[in-house]
């Protein structure tokens, strides 16, 4: 189940990524010789028009082979206008950037569809009160519904708790509904030390209430769902970029890096949870793939974009020798990261 889920997930993501390169290459008039999903031995292939379409044995990537793509490629005079390297810097940038961009677009589409389908949100119900807390001193009790904070109407637990966490040491007026009547109480969140997503110590405000079990499914209209899909994709992207930075800063431990085995495990778990969870995980990995490919590492799209930026500034292409050395270094770095991720996956299995 895990392998099937992972193959489907990676297959969709790779197809969307390569489709971006393919469509922009076609749009700019570049001759696309092959569109391949997967690497290694070709399982089957077919021709349509001037392009060969292939499905290969190793489903860990894909590629779009374009005519005249290599710096030292020999091109026929009658097809020179269709060679990738004979296109303008801007056109080549669009072709290269389209792959990661399509991954972000896929995430937006998935998140938008999820928000339209409906997502469960916990109501701001008090499920319990901690002894000696600010909430207990203010008279809150299990079953209370928090309907407003500082005069702002609030229905859901996440928005209420997010507001309170940023008000440590400052009085907050809560609107409470209890037994059919409403009233207000003033409570001052206590400033406590907690851990954020990256394990760092942060100061947050807490009033000492636990979440209740009441929830409801919230479905958004198409415009609001798309807007929320864009916002969610942006927030997740920022979170992932921050995570990469924290990794280099050694805030996030290196053994948290995962590879294909982890993807198989998480794909299986998300598929067993339900289709919404599976597609949510797909959006997450799609964003991850988009960010990874934009890193300025040779052999990745980001490395090609970096060379194109140099060419745009200096008005001449980076020498073939420099590209070859850079690509070898980039390949070595990616192989090291891949083997390290595999090592982490295997060690997690033993643990």
Beta strands, then each sheet from edge to edge (+ up, - down):
strand 1: 32-48
strand 2: 51-66
strand 3: 119-122
strand 4: 126-129
strand 5: 145-149
strand 6: 152-153
strand 7: 171-178
strand 8: 181-188
strand 9: 190-195
strand 10: 201-206
strand 11: 209-211
strand 12: 215-218
sheet 1: 1+ 2-
sheet 2: 3+ 12-
sheet 3: 4+ 11-
sheet 4: 6+ 5- 7+ 8-
sheet 5: 9+ 10-
end
